């Protein structure tokens, strides 16, 4: 399928891992998981059984904007 026929939603998105977000925010992976568990940071569960967490870069930007320290 030519790229011109693809919709924006058809293109693969790069989702961030918990580790990548922790490195970007200079904090621990546990702190990122706490933010996800408390609902401060939106995450997507992927993989078998939904075990893996991925964060959309846009959701991470919203989180950083709202919770600057």
PDB file of N, H, CA, C and O in Angstrom:
ATOM      1  N   UNK A   1       0.849  -1.172   0.000  1.00  0.00           N
ATOM      2  CA  UNK A   1       0.000   0.000   0.000  1.00  0.00           C
ATOM      3  C   UNK A   1       0.898   1.240   0.000  1.00  0.00           C
ATOM      4  O   UNK A   1       1.766   1.372   0.863  1.00  0.00           O
ATOM      5  N   UNK A   2       0.696   2.157  -0.968  1.00  0.00           N
ATOM      6  H   UNK A   2      -0.009   2.050  -1.669  1.00  0.00           H
ATOM      7  CA  UNK A   2       1.512   3.375  -1.010  1.00  0.00           C
ATOM      8  C   UNK A   2       1.257   4.239   0.223  1.00  0.00           C
ATOM      9  O   UNK A   2       0.151   4.256   0.764  1.00  0.00           O
ATOM     10  N   UNK A   3       2.282   4.945   0.655  1.00  0.00           N
ATOM     11  H   UNK A   3       3.180   4.931   0.216  1.00  0.00           H
ATOM     12  CA  UNK A   3       2.164   5.790   1.845  1.00  0.00           C
ATOM     13  C   UNK A   3       1.125   6.886   1.682  1.00  0.00           C
ATOM     14  O   UNK A   3       0.534   7.326   2.669  1.00  0.00           O
ATOM     15  N   UNK A   4       0.888   7.342   0.437  1.00  0.00           N
ATOM     16  H   UNK A   4       1.368   6.985  -0.365  1.00  0.00           H
ATOM     17  CA  UNK A   4      -0.081   8.418   0.213  1.00  0.00           C
ATOM     18  C   UNK A   4      -1.508   7.974   0.530  1.00  0.00           C
ATOM     19  O   UNK A   4      -2.366   8.816   0.795  1.00  0.00           O
ATOM     20  N   UNK A   5      -1.781   6.655   0.508  1.00  0.00           N
ATOM     21  H   UNK A   5      -1.084   5.971   0.292  1.00  0.00           H
ATOM     22  CA  UNK A   5      -3.118   6.146   0.790  1.00  0.00           C
ATOM     23  C   UNK A   5      -3.352   5.868   2.277  1.00  0.00           C
ATOM     24  O   UNK A   5      -4.476   5.567   2.681  1.00  0.00           O
ATOM     25  N   UNK A   6      -2.303   5.966   3.086  1.00  0.00           N
ATOM     26  H   UNK A   6      -1.391   6.211   2.758  1.00  0.00           H
ATOM     27  CA  UNK A   6      -2.437   5.673   4.506  1.00  0.00           C
ATOM     28  C   UNK A   6      -2.985   6.875   5.267  1.00  0.00           C
ATOM     29  O   UNK A   6      -2.657   8.024   4.969  1.00  0.00           O
ATOM     30  N   UNK A   7      -3.810   6.589   6.236  1.00  0.00           N
ATOM     31  H   UNK A   7      -4.076   5.655   6.478  1.00  0.00           H
ATOM     32  CA  UNK A   7      -4.291   7.631   7.129  1.00  0.00           C
ATOM     33  C   UNK A   7      -3.256   7.825   8.225  1.00  0.00           C
ATOM     34  O   UNK A   7      -2.381   6.982   8.421  1.00  0.00           O
ATOM     35  N   UNK A   8      -3.360   8.935   8.933  1.00  0.00           N
ATOM     36  H   UNK A   8      -4.071   9.620   8.773  1.00  0.00           H
ATOM     37  CA  UNK A   8      -2.429   9.203  10.012  1.00  0.00           C
ATOM     38  C   UNK A   8      -2.458   8.083  11.054  1.00  0.00           C
ATOM     39  O   UNK A   8      -1.425   7.745  11.632  1.00  0.00           O
ATOM     40  N   UNK A   9      -3.626   7.515  11.291  1.00  0.00           N
ATOM     41  H   UNK A   9      -4.465   7.789  10.822  1.00  0.00           H
ATOM     42  CA  UNK A   9      -3.747   6.458  12.290  1.00  0.00           C
ATOM     43  C   UNK A   9      -3.163   5.138  11.816  1.00  0.00           C
ATOM     44  O   UNK A   9      -2.927   4.241  12.625  1.00  0.00           O
ATOM     45  N   UNK A  10      -2.924   5.005  10.507  1.00  0.00           N
ATOM     46  H   UNK A  10      -3.115   5.734   9.849  1.00  0.00           H
ATOM     47  CA  UNK A  10      -2.354   3.778   9.970  1.00  0.00           C
ATOM     48  C   UNK A  10      -0.839   3.713  10.137  1.00  0.00           C
ATOM     49  O   UNK A  10      -0.255   2.631  10.084  1.00  0.00           O
ATOM     50  N   UNK A  11      -0.203   4.858  10.337  1.00  0.00           N
ATOM     51  H   UNK A  11      -0.677   5.737  10.380  1.00  0.00           H
ATOM     52  CA  UNK A  11       1.245   4.876  10.470  1.00  0.00           C
ATOM     53  C   UNK A  11       1.642   4.395  11.862  1.00  0.00           C
ATOM     54  O   UNK A  11       0.974   4.723  12.843  1.00  0.00           O
ATOM     55  N   UNK A  12       2.712   3.627  11.958  1.00  0.00           N
ATOM     56  H   UNK A  12       3.254   3.361  11.162  1.00  0.00           H
ATOM     57  CA  UNK A  12       3.132   3.150  13.279  1.00  0.00           C
ATOM     58  C   UNK A  12       3.592   4.315  14.149  1.00  0.00           C
ATOM     59  O   UNK A  12       4.271   5.228  13.681  1.00  0.00           O
ATOM     60  N   UNK A  13       3.207   4.266  15.435  1.00  0.00           N
ATOM     61  H   UNK A  13       2.655   3.524  15.815  1.00  0.00           H
ATOM     62  CA  UNK A  13       3.623   5.306  16.371  1.00  0.00           C
ATOM     63  C   UNK A  13       4.740   4.752  17.234  1.00  0.00           C
ATOM     64  O   UNK A  13       4.755   3.569  17.577  1.00  0.00           O
ATOM     65  N   UNK A  14       5.656   5.608  17.571  1.00  0.00           N
ATOM     66  H   UNK A  14       5.644   6.569  17.292  1.00  0.00           H
ATOM     67  CA  UNK A  14       6.702   5.202  18.503  1.00  0.00           C
ATOM     68  C   UNK A  14       6.189   5.460  19.905  1.00  0.00           C
ATOM     69  O   UNK A  14       5.966   6.607  20.293  1.00  0.00           O
ATOM     70  N   UNK A  15       6.005   4.408  20.653  1.00  0.00           N
ATOM     71  H   UNK A  15       6.186   3.476  20.338  1.00  0.00           H
ATOM     72  CA  UNK A  15       5.566   4.521  22.035  1.00  0.00           C
ATOM     73  C   UNK A  15       6.780   4.368  22.942  1.00  0.00           C
ATOM     74  O   UNK A  15       7.691   3.592  22.655  1.00  0.00           O
ATOM     75  N   UNK A  16       6.779   5.108  24.025  1.00  0.00           N
ATOM     76  H   UNK A  16       6.039   5.738  24.258  1.00  0.00           H
ATOM     77  CA  UNK A  16       7.889   5.081  24.963  1.00  0.00           C
ATOM     78  C   UNK A  16       7.704   3.971  25.994  1.00  0.00           C
ATOM     79  O   UNK A  16       6.582   3.660  26.392  1.00  0.00           O
ATOM     80  N   UNK A  17       8.795   3.389  26.414  1.00  0.00           N
ATOM     81  H   UNK A  17       9.707   3.642  26.091  1.00  0.00           H
ATOM     82  CA  UNK A  17       8.752   2.402  27.485  1.00  0.00           C
ATOM     83  C   UNK A  17       8.834   3.126  28.820  1.00  0.00           C
ATOM     84  O   UNK A  17       9.142   4.317  28.872  1.00  0.00           O
ATOM     85  N   UNK A  18       8.559   2.408  29.888  1.00  0.00           N
ATOM     86  H   UNK A  18       8.308   1.441  29.846  1.00  0.00           H
ATOM     87  CA  UNK A  18       8.667   2.983  31.234  1.00  0.00           C
ATOM     88  C   UNK A  18      10.109   3.431  31.472  1.00  0.00           C
ATOM     89  O   UNK A  18      10.345   4.492  32.051  1.00  0.00           O
ATOM     90  N   UNK A  19      11.055   2.635  31.035  1.00  0.00           N
ATOM     91  H   UNK A  19      10.863   1.774  30.565  1.00  0.00           H
ATOM     92  CA  UNK A  19      12.472   2.975  31.206  1.00  0.00           C
ATOM     93  C   UNK A  19      12.838   4.256  30.463  1.00  0.00           C
ATOM     94  O   UNK A  19      13.561   5.096  30.999  1.00  0.00           O
ATOM     95  N   UNK A  20      12.348   4.415  29.239  1.00  0.00           N
ATOM     96  H   UNK A  20      11.761   3.733  28.804  1.00  0.00           H
ATOM     97  CA  UNK A  20      12.646   5.624  28.463  1.00  0.00           C
ATOM     98  C   UNK A  20      12.063   6.866  29.128  1.00  0.00           C
ATOM     99  O   UNK A  20      12.713   7.910  29.171  1.00  0.00           O
ATOM    100  N   UNK A  21      10.843   6.759  29.646  1.00  0.00           N
ATOM    101  H   UNK A  21      10.314   5.911  29.610  1.00  0.00           H
ATOM    102  CA  UNK A  21      10.212   7.886  30.335  1.00  0.00           C
ATOM    103  C   UNK A  21      11.002   8.226  31.596  1.00  0.00           C
ATOM    104  O   UNK A  21      11.208   9.401  31.900  1.00  0.00           O
ATOM    105  N   UNK A  22      11.438   7.218  32.324  1.00  0.00           N
ATOM    106  H   UNK A  22      11.271   6.264  32.078  1.00  0.00           H
ATOM    107  CA  UNK A  22      12.229   7.448  33.534  1.00  0.00           C
ATOM    108  C   UNK A  22      13.537   8.173  33.203  1.00  0.00           C
ATOM    109  O   UNK A  22      13.959   9.070  33.933  1.00  0.00           O
ATOM    110  N   UNK A  23      14.163   7.783  32.112  1.00  0.00           N
ATOM    111  H   UNK A  23      13.820   7.054  31.519  1.00  0.00           H
ATOM    112  CA  UNK A  23      15.402   8.446  31.701  1.00  0.00           C
ATOM    113  C   UNK A  23      15.142   9.885  31.280  1.00  0.00           C
ATOM    114  O   UNK A  23      15.922  10.777  31.613  1.00  0.00           O
ATOM    115  N   UNK A  24      14.052  10.123  30.551  1.00  0.00           N
ATOM    116  H   UNK A  24      13.418   9.398  30.281  1.00  0.00           H
ATOM    117  CA  UNK A  24      13.711  11.481  30.126  1.00  0.00           C
ATOM    118  C   UNK A  24      13.395  12.389  31.315  1.00  0.00           C
ATOM    119  O   UNK A  24      13.742  13.570  31.311  1.00  0.00           O
ATOM    120  N   UNK A  25      12.735  11.830  32.329  1.00  0.00           N
ATOM    121  H   UNK A  25      12.452  10.871  32.332  1.00  0.00           H
ATOM    122  CA  UNK A  25      12.329  12.611  33.495  1.00  0.00           C
ATOM    123  C   UNK A  25      13.367  12.583  34.622  1.00  0.00           C
ATOM    124  O   UNK A  25      13.186  13.222  35.658  1.00  0.00           O
ATOM    125  N   UNK A  26      14.442  11.844  34.412  1.00  0.00           N
ATOM    126  H   UNK A  26      14.589  11.325  33.570  1.00  0.00           H
ATOM    127  CA  UNK A  26      15.491  11.727  35.412  1.00  0.00           C
ATOM    128  C   UNK A  26      14.924  11.247  36.754  1.00  0.00           C
ATOM    129  O   UNK A  26      15.167  11.845  37.802  1.00  0.00           O
ATOM    130  N   UNK A  27      14.173  10.166  36.690  1.00  0.00           N
ATOM    131  H   UNK A  27      13.975   9.680  35.839  1.00  0.00           H
ATOM    132  CA  UNK A  27      13.588   9.575  37.888  1.00  0.00           C
ATOM    133  C   UNK A  27      13.658   8.054  37.746  1.00  0.00           C
ATOM    134  O   UNK A  27      14.163   7.538  36.749  1.00  0.00           O
ATOM    135  N   UNK A  28      13.154   7.355  38.735  1.00  0.00           N
ATOM    136  H   UNK A  28      12.744   7.773  39.545  1.00  0.00           H
ATOM    137  CA  UNK A  28      13.196   5.889  38.698  1.00  0.00           C
ATOM    138  C   UNK A  28      12.012   5.331  37.898  1.00  0.00           C
ATOM    139  O   UNK A  28      11.006   6.008  37.690  1.00  0.00           O
ATOM    140  N   UNK A  29      12.162   4.090  37.463  1.00  0.00           N
ATOM    141  H   UNK A  29      12.980   3.540  37.632  1.00  0.00           H
ATOM    142  CA  UNK A  29      11.068   3.403  36.776  1.00  0.00           C
ATOM    143  C   UNK A  29       9.889   3.236  37.726  1.00  0.00           C
ATOM    144  O   UNK A  29       8.734   3.289  37.304  1.00  0.00           O
ATOM    145  N   UNK A  30      10.179   3.034  39.002  1.00  0.00           N
ATOM    146  H   UNK A  30      11.117   2.991  39.345  1.00  0.00           H
ATOM    147  CA  UNK A  30       9.123   2.877  39.996  1.00  0.00           C
ATOM    148  C   UNK A  30       8.287   4.151  40.114  1.00  0.00           C
ATOM    149  O   UNK A  30       7.070   4.077  40.285  1.00  0.00           O
ATOM    150  N   UNK A  31       8.923   5.306  40.026  1.00  0.00           N
ATOM    151  H   UNK A  31       9.912   5.366  39.887  1.00  0.00           H
ATOM    152  CA  UNK A  31       8.200   6.583  40.083  1.00  0.00           C
ATOM    153  C   UNK A  31       7.267   6.728  38.878  1.00  0.00           C
ATOM    154  O   UNK A  31       6.154   7.239  39.006  1.00  0.00           O
ATOM    155  N   UNK A  32       7.729   6.277  37.710  1.00  0.00           N
ATOM    156  H   UNK A  32       8.633   5.863  37.606  1.00  0.00           H
ATOM    157  CA  UNK A  32       6.891   6.326  36.506  1.00  0.00           C
ATOM    158  C   UNK A  32       5.703   5.390  36.678  1.00  0.00           C
ATOM    159  O   UNK A  32       4.576   5.757  36.348  1.00  0.00           O
ATOM    160  N   UNK A  33       5.940   4.196  37.188  1.00  0.00           N
ATOM    161  H   UNK A  33       6.856   3.898  37.456  1.00  0.00           H
ATOM    162  CA  UNK A  33       4.852   3.233  37.405  1.00  0.00           C
ATOM    163  C   UNK A  33       3.844   3.764  38.434  1.00  0.00           C
ATOM    164  O   UNK A  33       2.644   3.519  38.308  1.00  0.00           O
ATOM    165  N   UNK A  34       4.324   4.482  39.442  1.00  0.00           N
ATOM    166  H   UNK A  34       5.299   4.681  39.545  1.00  0.00           H
ATOM    167  CA  UNK A  34       3.418   5.084  40.428  1.00  0.00           C
ATOM    168  C   UNK A  34       2.535   6.146  39.774  1.00  0.00           C
ATOM    169  O   UNK A  34       1.340   6.225  40.055  1.00  0.00           O
ATOM    170  N   UNK A  35       3.130   6.959  38.903  1.00  0.00           N
ATOM    171  H   UNK A  35       4.102   6.894  38.675  1.00  0.00           H
ATOM    172  CA  UNK A  35       2.366   7.995  38.203  1.00  0.00           C
ATOM    173  C   UNK A  35       1.293   7.358  37.326  1.00  0.00           C
ATOM    174  O   UNK A  35       0.184   7.883  37.228  1.00  0.00           O
ATOM    175  N   UNK A  36       1.609   6.244  36.692  1.00  0.00           N
ATOM    176  H   UNK A  36       2.510   5.818  36.771  1.00  0.00           H
ATOM    177  CA  UNK A  36       0.636   5.531  35.860  1.00  0.00           C
ATOM    178  C   UNK A  36      -0.470   4.953  36.739  1.00  0.00           C
ATOM    179  O   UNK A  36      -1.652   5.081  36.422  1.00  0.00           O
ATOM    180  N   UNK A  37      -0.082   4.315  37.844  1.00  0.00           N
ATOM    181  H   UNK A  37       0.878   4.211  38.102  1.00  0.00           H
ATOM    182  CA  UNK A  37      -1.060   3.678  38.735  1.00  0.00           C
ATOM    183  C   UNK A  37      -2.013   4.697  39.354  1.00  0.00           C
ATOM    184  O   UNK A  37      -3.184   4.393  39.582  1.00  0.00           O
ATOM    185  N   UNK A  38      -1.518   5.901  39.628  1.00  0.00           N
ATOM    186  H   UNK A  38      -0.567   6.148  39.444  1.00  0.00           H
ATOM    187  CA  UNK A  38      -2.366   6.921  40.242  1.00  0.00           C
ATOM    188  C   UNK A  38      -3.192   7.695  39.215  1.00  0.00           C
ATOM    189  O   UNK A  38      -4.025   8.524  39.583  1.00  0.00           O
ATOM    190  N   UNK A  39      -2.961   7.426  37.931  1.00  0.00           N
ATOM    191  H   UNK A  39      -2.284   6.753  37.632  1.00  0.00           H
ATOM    192  CA  UNK A  39      -3.739   8.081  36.891  1.00  0.00           C
ATOM    193  C   UNK A  39      -3.170   9.402  36.421  1.00  0.00           C
ATOM    194  O   UNK A  39      -3.802  10.095  35.624  1.00  0.00           O
ATOM    195  N   UNK A  40      -1.989   9.769  36.896  1.00  0.00           N
ATOM    196  H   UNK A  40      -1.475   9.206  37.544  1.00  0.00           H
ATOM    197  CA  UNK A  40      -1.368  11.031  36.482  1.00  0.00           C
ATOM    198  C   UNK A  40      -0.781  10.948  35.076  1.00  0.00           C
ATOM    199  O   UNK A  40      -0.725  11.947  34.360  1.00  0.00           O
ATOM    200  N   UNK A  41      -0.350   9.764  34.692  1.00  0.00           N
ATOM    201  H   UNK A  41      -0.395   8.953  35.274  1.00  0.00           H
ATOM    202  CA  UNK A  41       0.271   9.533  33.386  1.00  0.00           C
ATOM    203  C   UNK A  41      -0.483   8.413  32.684  1.00  0.00           C
ATOM    204  O   UNK A  41      -0.599   7.305  33.209  1.00  0.00           O
ATOM    205  N   UNK A  42      -0.991   8.707  31.500  1.00  0.00           N
ATOM    206  H   UNK A  42      -0.896   9.607  31.073  1.00  0.00           H
ATOM    207  CA  UNK A  42      -1.730   7.704  30.738  1.00  0.00           C
ATOM    208  C   UNK A  42      -0.759   6.727  30.089  1.00  0.00           C
ATOM    209  O   UNK A  42       0.280   7.118  29.558  1.00  0.00           O
ATOM    210  N   UNK A  43      -1.116   5.456  30.142  1.00  0.00           N
ATOM    211  H   UNK A  43      -1.960   5.138  30.574  1.00  0.00           H
ATOM    212  CA  UNK A  43      -0.288   4.412  29.534  1.00  0.00           C
ATOM    213  C   UNK A  43      -1.187   3.432  28.800  1.00  0.00           C
ATOM    214  O   UNK A  43      -2.390   3.350  29.050  1.00  0.00           O
ATOM    215  N   UNK A  44      -0.572   2.696  27.889  1.00  0.00           N
ATOM    216  H   UNK A  44       0.405   2.763  27.686  1.00  0.00           H
ATOM    217  CA  UNK A  44      -1.269   1.686  27.097  1.00  0.00           C
ATOM    218  C   UNK A  44      -0.662   0.340  27.449  1.00  0.00           C
ATOM    219  O   UNK A  44       0.560   0.192  27.478  1.00  0.00           O
ATOM    220  N   UNK A  45      -1.503  -0.630  27.714  1.00  0.00           N
ATOM    221  H   UNK A  45      -2.495  -0.510  27.690  1.00  0.00           H
ATOM    222  CA  UNK A  45      -1.017  -1.989  27.976  1.00  0.00           C
ATOM    223  C   UNK A  45      -0.983  -2.759  26.663  1.00  0.00           C
ATOM    224  O   UNK A  45      -1.967  -2.788  25.925  1.00  0.00           O
ATOM    225  N   UNK A  46       0.149  -3.379  26.379  1.00  0.00           N
ATOM    226  H   UNK A  46       0.949  -3.356  26.978  1.00  0.00           H
ATOM    227  CA  UNK A  46       0.326  -4.151  25.147  1.00  0.00           C
ATOM    228  C   UNK A  46       0.942  -5.502  25.484  1.00  0.00           C
ATOM    229  O   UNK A  46       1.313  -5.767  26.627  1.00  0.00           O
ATOM    230  N   UNK A  47       1.040  -6.336  24.478  1.00  0.00           N
ATOM    231  H   UNK A  47       0.738  -6.120  23.549  1.00  0.00           H
ATOM    232  CA  UNK A  47       1.702  -7.622  24.647  1.00  0.00           C
ATOM    233  C   UNK A  47       0.767  -8.687  25.178  1.00  0.00           C
ATOM    234  O   UNK A  47      -0.417  -8.439  25.409  1.00  0.00           O
ATOM    235  N   UNK A  48       1.312  -9.872  25.368  1.00  0.00           N
ATOM    236  H   UNK A  48       2.274 -10.074  25.180  1.00  0.00           H
ATOM    237  CA  UNK A  48       0.498 -10.993  25.849  1.00  0.00           C
ATOM    238  C   UNK A  48      -0.052 -10.707  27.242  1.00  0.00           C
ATOM    239  O   UNK A  48       0.705 -10.463  28.182  1.00  0.00           O
ATOM    240  N   UNK A  49      -1.347 -10.739  27.361  1.00  0.00           N
ATOM    241  H   UNK A  49      -1.962 -10.937  26.597  1.00  0.00           H
ATOM    242  CA  UNK A  49      -1.982 -10.493  28.650  1.00  0.00           C
ATOM    243  C   UNK A  49      -1.941  -9.040  29.091  1.00  0.00           C
ATOM    244  O   UNK A  49      -2.341  -8.729  30.213  1.00  0.00           O
ATOM    245  N   UNK A  50      -1.471  -8.149  28.240  1.00  0.00           N
ATOM    246  H   UNK A  50      -1.147  -8.402  27.329  1.00  0.00           H
ATOM    247  CA  UNK A  50      -1.409  -6.735  28.591  1.00  0.00           C
ATOM    248  C   UNK A  50      -0.392  -6.430  29.676  1.00  0.00           C
ATOM    249  O   UNK A  50      -0.586  -5.509  30.469  1.00  0.00           O
ATOM    250  N   UNK A  51       0.681  -7.192  29.716  1.00  0.00           N
ATOM    251  H   UNK A  51       0.838  -7.940  29.071  1.00  0.00           H
ATOM    252  CA  UNK A  51       1.687  -7.017  30.771  1.00  0.00           C
ATOM    253  C   UNK A  51       2.593  -5.823  30.549  1.00  0.00           C
ATOM    254  O   UNK A  51       3.084  -5.232  31.510  1.00  0.00           O
ATOM    255  N   UNK A  52       2.821  -5.461  29.299  1.00  0.00           N
ATOM    256  H   UNK A  52       2.422  -5.941  28.518  1.00  0.00           H
ATOM    257  CA  UNK A  52       3.783  -4.405  28.994  1.00  0.00           C
ATOM    258  C   UNK A  52       3.106  -3.037  28.980  1.00  0.00           C
ATOM    259  O   UNK A  52       1.987  -2.899  28.487  1.00  0.00           O
ATOM    260  N   UNK A  53       3.778  -2.042  29.516  1.00  0.00           N
ATOM    261  H   UNK A  53       4.687  -2.154  29.916  1.00  0.00           H
ATOM    262  CA  UNK A  53       3.263  -0.674  29.523  1.00  0.00           C
ATOM    263  C   UNK A  53       4.009   0.152  28.491  1.00  0.00           C
ATOM    264  O   UNK A  53       5.234   0.080  28.389  1.00  0.00           O
ATOM    265  N   UNK A  54       3.264   0.934  27.732  1.00  0.00           N
ATOM    266  H   UNK A  54       2.269   0.992  27.815  1.00  0.00           H
ATOM    267  CA  UNK A  54       3.847   1.863  26.775  1.00  0.00           C
ATOM    268  C   UNK A  54       3.168   3.210  26.950  1.00  0.00           C
ATOM    269  O   UNK A  54       1.975   3.283  27.246  1.00  0.00           O
ATOM    270  N   UNK A  55       3.937   4.276  26.763  1.00  0.00           N
ATOM    271  H   UNK A  55       4.906   4.217  26.522  1.00  0.00           H
ATOM    272  CA  UNK A  55       3.424   5.630  26.957  1.00  0.00           C
ATOM    273  C   UNK A  55       3.535   6.386  25.639  1.00  0.00           C
ATOM    274  O   UNK A  55       4.597   6.426  25.017  1.00  0.00           O
ATOM    275  N   UNK A  56       2.428   6.979  25.227  1.00  0.00           N
ATOM    276  H   UNK A  56       1.565   6.946  25.732  1.00  0.00           H
ATOM    277  CA  UNK A  56       2.415   7.805  24.026  1.00  0.00           C
ATOM    278  C   UNK A  56       3.198   9.084  24.333  1.00  0.00           C
ATOM    279  O   UNK A  56       3.013   9.670  25.399  1.00  0.00           O
ATOM    280  N   UNK A  57       4.062   9.525  23.428  1.00  0.00           N
ATOM    281  H   UNK A  57       4.213   9.049  22.561  1.00  0.00           H
ATOM    282  CA  UNK A  57       4.825  10.748  23.675  1.00  0.00           C
ATOM    283  C   UNK A  57       3.934  11.965  23.962  1.00  0.00           C
ATOM    284  O   UNK A  57       4.320  12.843  24.735  1.00  0.00           O
ATOM    285  N   UNK A  58       2.755  12.022  23.351  1.00  0.00           N
ATOM    286  H   UNK A  58       2.442  11.309  22.723  1.00  0.00           H
ATOM    287  CA  UNK A  58       1.837  13.137  23.608  1.00  0.00           C
ATOM    288  C   UNK A  58       1.327  13.085  25.050  1.00  0.00           C
ATOM    289  O   UNK A  58       1.206  14.126  25.695  1.00  0.00           O
ATOM    290  N   UNK A  59       1.028  11.893  25.561  1.00  0.00           N
ATOM    291  H   UNK A  59       1.126  11.047  25.036  1.00  0.00           H
ATOM    292  CA  UNK A  59       0.581  11.747  26.948  1.00  0.00           C
ATOM    293  C   UNK A  59       1.706  12.120  27.901  1.00  0.00           C
ATOM    294  O   UNK A  59       1.460  12.705  28.955  1.00  0.00           O
ATOM    295  N   UNK A  60       2.921  11.790  27.540  1.00  0.00           N
ATOM    296  H   UNK A  60       3.120  11.314  26.683  1.00  0.00           H
ATOM    297  CA  UNK A  60       4.072  12.149  28.373  1.00  0.00           C
ATOM    298  C   UNK A  60       4.252  13.667  28.391  1.00  0.00           C
ATOM    299  O   UNK A  60       4.562  14.240  29.435  1.00  0.00           O
ATOM    300  N   UNK A  61       4.062  14.314  27.255  1.00  0.00           N
ATOM    301  H   UNK A  61       3.810  13.848  26.406  1.00  0.00           H
ATOM    302  CA  UNK A  61       4.185  15.775  27.193  1.00  0.00           C
ATOM    303  C   UNK A  61       3.130  16.450  28.068  1.00  0.00           C
ATOM    304  O   UNK A  61       3.425  17.430  28.752  1.00  0.00           O
ATOM    305  N   UNK A  62       1.904  15.930  28.047  1.00  0.00           N
ATOM    306  H   UNK A  62       1.665  15.135  27.491  1.00  0.00           H
ATOM    307  CA  UNK A  62       0.829  16.482  28.884  1.00  0.00           C
ATOM    308  C   UNK A  62       1.187  16.322  30.356  1.00  0.00           C
ATOM    309  O   UNK A  62       0.999  17.244  31.149  1.00  0.00           O
ATOM    310  N   UNK A  63       1.698  15.163  30.716  1.00  0.00           N
ATOM    311  H   UNK A  63       1.851  14.413  30.072  1.00  0.00           H
ATOM    312  CA  UNK A  63       2.101  14.897  32.097  1.00  0.00           C
ATOM    313  C   UNK A  63       3.205  15.855  32.532  1.00  0.00           C
ATOM    314  O   UNK A  63       3.146  16.423  33.622  1.00  0.00           O
ATOM    315  N   UNK A  64       4.200  16.029  31.687  1.00  0.00           N
ATOM    316  H   UNK A  64       4.248  15.567  30.801  1.00  0.00           H
ATOM    317  CA  UNK A  64       5.317  16.918  32.041  1.00  0.00           C
ATOM    318  C   UNK A  64       4.858  18.354  32.161  1.00  0.00           C
ATOM    319  O   UNK A  64       5.329  19.091  33.027  1.00  0.00           O
ATOM    320  N   UNK A  65       3.935  18.758  31.292  1.00  0.00           N
ATOM    321  H   UNK A  65       3.552  18.159  30.589  1.00  0.00           H
ATOM    322  CA  UNK A  65       3.410  20.128  31.343  1.00  0.00           C
ATOM    323  C   UNK A  65       2.610  20.351  32.631  1.00  0.00           C
ATOM    324  O   UNK A  65       2.738  21.395  33.271  1.00  0.00           O
ATOM    325  N   UNK A  66       1.799  19.386  33.000  1.00  0.00           N
ATOM    326  H   UNK A  66       1.695  18.538  32.480  1.00  0.00           H
ATOM    327  CA  UNK A  66       0.919  19.533  34.163  1.00  0.00           C
ATOM    328  C   UNK A  66       1.673  19.382  35.483  1.00  0.00           C
ATOM    329  O   UNK A  66       1.298  20.002  36.479  1.00  0.00           O
ATOM    330  N   UNK A  67       2.726  18.570  35.505  1.00  0.00           N
ATOM    331  H   UNK A  67       3.030  18.067  34.696  1.00  0.00           H
ATOM    332  CA  UNK A  67       3.404  18.263  36.753  1.00  0.00           C
ATOM    333  C   UNK A  67       4.895  18.610  36.675  1.00  0.00           C
ATOM    334  O   UNK A  67       5.760  17.762  36.892  1.00  0.00           O
ATOM    335  N   UNK A  68       5.164  19.857  36.366  1.00  0.00           N
ATOM    336  H   UNK A  68       4.461  20.546  36.189  1.00  0.00           H
ATOM    337  CA  UNK A  68       6.555  20.311  36.357  1.00  0.00           C
ATOM    338  C   UNK A  68       7.061  20.412  37.779  1.00  0.00           C
ATOM    339  O   UNK A  68       6.330  20.798  38.691  1.00  0.00           O
ATOM    340  N   UNK A  69       8.308  20.064  37.953  1.00  0.00           N
ATOM    341  H   UNK A  69       8.902  19.750  37.212  1.00  0.00           H
ATOM    342  CA  UNK A  69       8.892  20.202  39.280  1.00  0.00           C
ATOM    343  C   UNK A  69      10.198  20.946  39.196  1.00  0.00           C
ATOM    344  O   UNK A  69      10.850  21.166  40.217  1.00  0.00           O
TER     345      UNK A  69
END
